[in-house]
C-alpha cells in the first residue's frame, strides 16, 4: 500500500473542503514506465488510482483504508490501527538503515522555480540516504480547500516521519532521490467537479483477500 503523496499530507472544513476534486499527477520512476496517479476527493473520502497497478480508498472519519488491485480484482480492508501496524512492519530492521528517530522537517531552500509555468518555492529534506525535494505553490485556485483535504490523506500522520506542518501550499512537483533510483511526481491538473459515491466503494465483483 502506498503511504504518500503524496501520496507527502487536518483542518476544519470550509466551503471548498466540501467540494469534490480530481487531482492528476504523472510519476516517473527510473525502473518503470511513466504512471498517472488520479486522486479523487469527495467529502470525507479520498481515492487514489495509480495507473492500473493499485487503488487506495481512505475514509478520513474512521481512518479505514481499502487497498484494491484492479488487475486481480481483489481487496484488503484495514482499520486505522491495522494500517498503522502494516506500515510499522515495513520499517527497516537492525540489519537495514534505520529510519529517523523523530519527525523530519523540510528546509526552505530559499529558491523558486517555475513548474509547468507556475512559480513554486523549493523545500528539501534528508531521510537517511534519500533526498526529498518538493516544489510548493499557492498559485492554484482553491488551494487552501484542496490542502485541507489532501492533508487528510495523512490519516497515517502519526506513522509518517516527514513533517510538512510548516509548509503552506500545494506540491506541484516531488522528487525522491536515493542510491540507484529516482522518483519524480508532477502535478498535471486540478479540477473541481461532482463525483459519484460509487467511486469510493469496492466494486461488487471484487473479492476480499484471504
Protein Blocks (a to p, Z undefined) as FASTA:
>chain_A
ZZdehiacdddddfklmpccddddddddfkbccdddddddehjbccddehjlbccdddfk
nopacdddfklopaddddfklmmmmmmmmpccfkbccddfbdcddddehiacdeehiacd
dddddehjbccdddddfkbghklmmmmmmmmmmmmmmmpcbdcklpgcddfbdcdddehi
acddddfbdcdddddfklmcccfkbccdZZ
